Amino acid sequence: MPFDPSAFSGVAGAVAASVAVRYMLKRLRPDTPIISLSGGTTLSYPPLYEGIGWVGFIFFLVLFVAASFSAKPDERPFCLVTFGGFSVLSALMIVWRRRAKIEYDESGVTYHPLFASAYRVEWMSVTSIDYSRVSQWWRLRTTDGRCIRVSLMMNGHRDFLDRLHLATGLSVPESHMKLP
């Protein structure tokens, strides 16, 4: 039986999957920060992100292998690029969940971006706080021009923003999104 890629396509299926994942990310997310051994607090993405990444990676890897053996020769490049690309993006979600985090304590913030080395920012060097409604994160601008992004989906973001307000005196914009 030949592989039919049209069976996996469709706007309705993609929209339904997107809505289901968005619902799970909102409802199954604990909002407690992690207290580290050094006395600081760590913000990170929920473990559910990594689980979704693994499910996507395995699913698209199986489709990649199936397409490489059963797709028609003229459809094979399209299937391999599509399923291979989604598999790589799912693997990136796993790396993102493990790598991207924010640690803070009484003196400042240590930011661990995805593809750069970690850096430390003192509370007093934060000059402005903006909220992006499209990306759903707060952008903290510093005196040296760096930008720290705090996602709405990170565990403990409310405690972090309260601490930021107390330490800097800057007003923190509201998220306009109601989370449980």
C-alpha positions in Angstrom: 0.0 0.0 0.0 1.6 3.3 -1.1 2.1 6.2 1.4 -0.5 8.9 0.9 0.7 12.3 2.4 -2.7 13.9 1.7 -4.1 11.8 4.5 -2.0 13.7 7.0 -2.7 17.2 5.6 -5.6 19.4 6.1 -6.3 22.7 7.8 -8.9 21.3 10.1 -6.6 18.8 11.6 -3.8 21.3 12.1 -6.2 23.8 13.7 -7.6 21.1 16.0 -4.2 19.9 17.1 -3.1 23.5 17.7 -6.1 24.2 19.9 -5.6 21.0 21.8 -2.0 21.7 22.5 -2.7 25.3 23.5 -5.4 24.1 25.9 -3.0 21.5 27.4 -0.2 24.1 27.9 -2.6 26.5 29.7 -4.4 24.0 31.9 -1.7 21.5 32.8 0.9 24.0 33.8 2.0 24.4 37.4 2.8 28.0 38.4 5.3 27.4 41.1 9.0 28.4 40.6 11.8 26.0 41.5 13.9 27.0 44.5 17.6 26.2 43.7 20.2 25.0 46.1 22.1 28.4 45.9 19.1 30.2 47.5 17.8 31.7 44.2 14.7 30.8 42.3 14.6 29.3 38.7 12.0 30.0 36.1 11.7 27.3 33.4 9.2 26.0 31.0 6.9 23.2 32.2 7.9 19.5 31.6 4.8 19.2 29.4 6.8 21.1 26.7 9.4 18.4 26.6 6.8 15.7 26.5 5.1 17.4 23.5 8.5 17.7 21.9 9.2 14.0 22.3 5.8 12.9 21.0 6.3 15.2 17.9 9.8 14.0 17.3 8.9 10.3 17.4 5.7 10.8 15.4 7.4 12.7 12.6 10.5 10.5 12.7 8.2 7.4 12.1 6.5 9.3 9.2 9.9 10.2 7.8 11.0 6.6 7.8 7.7 5.4 6.4 7.8 8.0 3.6 11.4 7.1 2.7 10.3 3.5 2.0 6.8 3.8 0.7 6.3 7.2 -1.0 6.3 7.5 -4.8 9.6 8.6 -6.2 8.3 12.0 -7.3 6.6 12.6 -3.9 9.5 11.4 -1.8 11.6 14.6 -1.6 8.6 16.6 -0.4 7.6 14.0 2.2 11.2 13.7 3.5 11.8 17.5 3.8 8.4 18.0 5.4 8.6 15.2 8.0 12.3 15.7 8.6 11.8 19.4 9.2 9.0 18.8 11.7 11.1 16.2 13.4 14.0 18.7 13.8 11.6 21.4 15.1 10.2 18.9 17.7 13.8 18.1 18.8 14.4 21.8 19.1 11.4 22.1 21.5 13.1 19.5 23.7 16.4 21.4 23.7 14.5 24.7 24.3 12.7 23.3 27.4 16.0 22.0 28.9 18.2 25.0 28.1 16.1 28.2 28.3 15.7 29.3 31.9 15.9 32.3 34.2 17.5 32.3 37.7 17.0 35.2 40.1 18.0 36.1 43.6 18.3 39.2 45.8 20.9 40.9 43.7 19.8 40.2 40.1 18.9 37.9 37.2 20.9 35.2 35.4 19.4 34.7 31.9 20.1 31.4 29.9 19.0 32.0 26.3 18.6 29.1 23.9 21.6 29.6 21.6 23.9 32.0 23.6 25.8 31.8 26.8 24.2 32.8 30.1 24.7 36.3 31.5 24.0 38.1 34.7 22.1 41.3 35.1 21.7 43.3 38.3 18.2 44.5 39.2 19.2 48.2 39.0 20.4 47.9 35.4 16.9 47.0 34.2 15.7 50.2 32.5 12.3 49.2 31.0 9.7 46.5 31.0 7.4 45.9 28.0 4.8 43.3 27.3 4.3 41.8 23.8 0.7 40.6 23.3 1.7 38.7 20.2 4.6 36.8 21.6 3.2 36.7 25.2 6.4 37.6 27.0 7.8 40.5 28.9 10.9 42.2 27.6 13.3 43.6 30.1 15.7 46.1 28.6 19.0 46.8 30.5 21.5 49.7 30.5 24.0 47.7 28.4 21.3 47.1 25.7 20.6 43.4 26.5 17.1 42.1 26.5 15.7 39.4 28.8 12.5 37.7 27.7 10.2 36.2 30.3 7.5 34.0 28.8 4.0 33.9 30.1 4.3 30.1 30.0 7.3 29.9 32.4 6.6 28.4 35.8 6.7 31.1 38.5 6.6 34.2 36.2 4.2 36.0 38.5 6.6 35.8 41.5 9.4 36.9 39.3 7.5 40.0 38.1 6.5 40.9 41.6 10.2 40.6 42.7 11.2 42.7 39.6 8.7 45.4 40.6 10.0 45.5 44.2 13.6 45.6 43.2 13.5 48.2 40.4 10.4 50.2 41.1 9.3 49.9 37.5 5.7 49.2 36.6 5.0 45.8 35.1 2.5 45.8 32.3 -0.4 43.3 32.6 -0.6 40.3 30.3 -4.3 40.6 29.4 -4.5 36.8 29.4 -6.4 34.9 32.0 -4.5 31.8 33.2 -5.7 29.5 36.0 
